[in-house]
Amino acid sequence: MLKKFVSLLILVLVALGAFYVYRTHENVKRVLSYEPAVKKSLQEQGLGNDTRLALAIIYTETKGKDVDVMQSSESLNGKANDIGNESESITQGVSNLAKVLEYASEKKVDVWTGVQAYNYGKSYVDYVVAHGGKNTLALSKKYSRMVVAPSLGNTTGETYYHLTVDSLMYNQGKLYVNGGNIFYAKEVQYHMYLMDLFDW
């Protein structure tokens, strides 16, 4: 009986692993289809070497499954889902990315502070400058709870589940409602690795 159970468990794990590989490869393929548009927009913004980073942001935001592929409409006019095509989303998303990375560089903080600021807004860079000069999960969590969430109406620290390996290990898989994504920079970094791994 135990032998059958172990065999079944192995079969299930292999099937799940195969499905994960297939799904991830399809997601990577979809995101990479935006590479020419991303490269063009990056060159126009003077960020020619950040193609993989911008594509990883697309992977993190939508996996290329939404018209607003870089979820950039809020940085354009403060409204969600207000961009009508992928080209406009990429142009605005890359413009926003250029601004936060340039600001992070000016303030002499690490690049991942700039990436996290893509999710939180440029003011996060100033917060990091005042608290050590480097993006950390502890700083990100505090900023999400004390600044972002209250500014959007969550004054009680209400949370919801966001299940990733990092979130489960760090805080039982929770994010603050209206508080952005504490793990954004880490997820973008991981998705850059995934795209290199599954680009075949």
Secondary structure, DSSP 4 states (H G I P E B T S, - for coil): -HHHHHHHHHHHHHHHHHHHHHHHHHHHHHHHTTHHHHHHHHHHTT-TT-HHHHHHHHHHHTTT-SSSTT--HHHHHS-TT---SHHHHHHHHHHHHHHHHHHHHHTT--HHHHHHHHHH-THHHHHHHTTTSS--HHHHHHHIIIIIHHHTT--S--EEE---HHHHHHHTTEEETTS--TTHHHHHHHHHHHHHHT--
